[in-house]
Amino acid sequence: DCPKGANPKILARCILRSGIRPRPPPNSRSRSTMASSGGLVAPEGFKMITEGSASILYEADESQGDRGEPVFYNKVQVLNRDLSIRMITLFARQRARELANPKGNRAKRRAAFKAKQEQEKQVETTENAGIDPAAPAGVAASEASEASAAAEPASSSQGGTEGGTEGRDVGLEGMGPEELDAKLRSEAQTSGITILDALAATGLRSIRYYKEIPGVKHVVVNDLDPAAVKAAEKNVTFNGLSLQQVTPQQGDGCMAMLQAAAGGGRRFDVIDLDPYGSAAPFLDAAVQSVSDGGLLCVTCTDMAVLSGNQPEACFAKYGSMPTRGKYLHEMALRILLHSLETSACRYRRHIVPVISCGIDFYVRVFVRVFESAAEVKRTCLKRGYVHQSVRCPSFHLQPVARLNGHSYAGATGPVGGGACAETGGSFRIGGPMWTAPIHDQAWVGEALRDLEAHRSKLGIEPASGKGASSGPKVPKKAALRAAAAQGSGVFPPISTHERLHGLLTTVSEELEDVPLFYTLPSLCETLHCTSPKLDDIKSALINAGYRVSGFHKEPNALKTDAPSEVVWDVMRCWVQKRPLNKKRTEAEKSPGTMILEKPPTVKANFSRPKGGVLTKAKACRFPMNPEDFWGPKARARTVKRPPGTQEGGPQEAKGGDQAKAAKQPRVGE
């Protein structure tokens, strides 16, 4: 009813009130889709979403306009899938290197195991000398680390063939990443890896895995919902793949894994678990059905449980009690790793973390699973408890066990005494949790080099500002479209390149052997003081002879091997430079005033240390959310159809795999 010459704002308001949305010009969606998806065109009645080298279809609902989105697709998880592709690619390369030289890998595993035994003996010696056994990165660990220095290039922080830089080049040392990837693609059908996407929904992740990861022989797309499996079959065919390459199957995720683990079944090289909610119901089956040395990729989105809002639920699911400390994101990762290790040890297996990340509203871990009775016995040395003060941010780590010669014994304690040394408050006990390293820095470094090679291939300026190619720079969107058009012969497009680069850069800067961290705002809040620059506190700790880093999920994290009393001494020296308000000092005793009453025993030097220790590579470390309401979508549900009706496409199927009952978590992309 609006006149033709009406103001555009008034016209838009009339359209919204009428409930009618203007349609795009004919074939406009088809042209834009074709440009970004390598020539694929959505059939009539369907819309198409393109991500990486894959495109999925979903039924168009014109009555809902742009709101008619597919129930299985979540843009937040694009980074999850991009990271997974990079890690599985590294695993495929590492597996090829290990298969090329199995004898060398066994020798390195034995050498690394002996080095660890020597390290543990030195730690035991320092414990008997009165050094705090709960400081894994303190004096004891720094002295003991010299014993394993010779074995460090040959193995990762956990030993074996799981990521040493020297072991990766044995037999294939002359090949660069692209040359090795080409070899893996050519041999994929004979010696390629097999992947199980146990909770696959409509198969977007699985299709991307097959098309973008070199050396993939077969991908199994499993989901419990028959409509989701039908949609996955349609998407596989739409992307030009055969059902023998990417095979959708309908069934329970645990049953699909246990059948592979049963006698005569072939275990999968890679298993991906990405449920809606907790992955705890699937961990036991997963550690059994992955091959020896295989890769497990696990996501958990139940952060309310892992972070401590529901501690009783966390203990029931993961066998660990959270503390709700400021380090909750890292503790969530360590609780999940503890649960994985516990499940693996039941079957004479153990895990070796490759990378563990807290991203947005979920945690994502990549671990390799090995069979080793000797390493299973050592698992007690990789667990511990945290004693968190209830009145201040101070915490102490309590190991579960210690190595006494060639035998194991329970650790002595309690660490830190029965009360907080700073405030006299009691401790809240959290754990048990994983206290060994949560990343393999060799893998992280290789992933970063791959990203830089990806930039160079597309002619895009690297994030560091260095190493740019001399040729003309191509705009980012145009470069990604060009890469998509070239197919799998080059690096696939990575839409989350900047954020993925920032994540991996921050992970590469973390201290490996220091569990948990402080946050600067919590320290200042306790003392009621003005907040210094984070680099000032880091400089003071470095000048005092300690190591310090950040954490990839928390911008204000202070991860250090300095004891808590040294951290508080640095803060006391800061307050001496910036005195508190008199009202604060005259108030009745609070935790802050009790801490400040003690004179500092360490004289803090806040000047910047020499040698560029605090210099960081240029990267987008903590980006803002790209749009509003950036979080998990609503749980998908299955629509109950009347008897005799035919199953529809993915728009009718509002559930994913997981569940025999409605109470179990549903999956969604």
URNOR-V280783 format. One record per backbone hydrogen bond with DSSP energy under -1.0 kcal/mol. NH is the residue of the N-H (numbers start at 1). CO is the residue of the C=O. If there is no record, write none. Layout:
NH CO
NH CO
This chain:
6 3
11 7
12 8
13 9
14 10
15 11
16 12
17 13
18 14
20 15
28 25
31 27
32 28
33 29
34 30
35 31
36 32
39 34
46 43
47 58
49 56
51 54
54 51
56 49
58 47
60 45
64 61
67 64
68 65
69 67
74 669
77 74
78 75
81 77
82 78
83 79
84 80
85 81
86 82
87 83
88 84
89 85
90 86
91 87
92 88
93 89
94 90
95 91
96 92
97 93
98 94
99 95
100 96
105 101
106 102
107 103
108 104
109 105
110 106
111 107
112 108
113 109
114 110
115 111
116 112
117 113
118 114
119 115
120 116
121 117
122 118
123 119
124 120
125 121
126 122
127 123
128 124
129 125
130 127
131 126
135 132
136 134
138 135
142 138
143 139
144 140
145 141
147 144
159 156
166 153
168 164
169 166
175 172
180 176
181 177
182 178
183 179
184 180
185 181
186 182
187 183
191 187
192 188
193 215
195 218
196 270
197 220
198 196
198 272
200 222
203 200
207 203
208 204
209 205
210 206
211 207
212 208
213 209
217 193
218 193
219 245
220 195
221 247
222 197
223 249
229 225
230 226
231 227
232 228
233 229
234 230
235 231
236 232
237 233
238 234
239 235
240 237
241 236
246 242
247 219
249 221
251 223
256 252
257 253
258 254
259 255
261 257
262 258
265 262
268 289
269 194
270 194
271 295
272 196
273 297
282 279
286 282
287 283
289 285
290 286
291 268
293 369
294 291
295 269
296 367
297 271
298 365
299 273
300 363
301 277
303 301
306 302
307 303
309 304
314 310
315 311
316 312
317 313
318 314
319 315
321 431
328 325
331 327
332 328
333 329
334 330
335 331
336 332
337 333
338 334
339 335
340 336
341 337
342 338
343 339
344 340
345 341
347 344
348 345
349 344
350 370
352 368
354 366
355 366
357 364
359 362
362 359
363 300
364 357
365 298
366 355
367 296
368 352
369 294
370 350
372 348
376 372
377 373
379 376
381 378
382 379
384 433
385 398
386 430
387 396
388 428
389 394
390 426
396 387
398 385
400 383
402 409
404 407
407 404
409 402
411 400
417 414
420 425
424 420
428 388
430 386
431 321
433 384
434 334
435 382
440 354
444 440
445 441
446 442
447 443
448 444
449 445
450 446
451 447
452 448
453 449
454 450
455 451
456 452
457 453
458 454
460 455
465 462
474 459
479 475
480 476
481 477
482 478
483 479
484 480
485 481
486 482
497 494
500 496
501 497
502 498
503 499
504 500
505 501
506 502
507 503
508 504
510 507
518 558
520 556
523 519
524 520
525 521
526 522
527 523
528 524
529 524
537 533
538 534
539 535
540 536
541 537
542 538
543 539
544 540
545 542
546 541
549 559
557 554
558 518
559 549
561 547
567 563
568 564
569 565
570 566
571 567
572 568
573 569
574 570
575 571
576 572
577 573
578 574
585 581
586 582
594 590
595 591
596 592
597 593
615 612
621 619
631 629
645 642
652 649
653 649
664 661
669 72
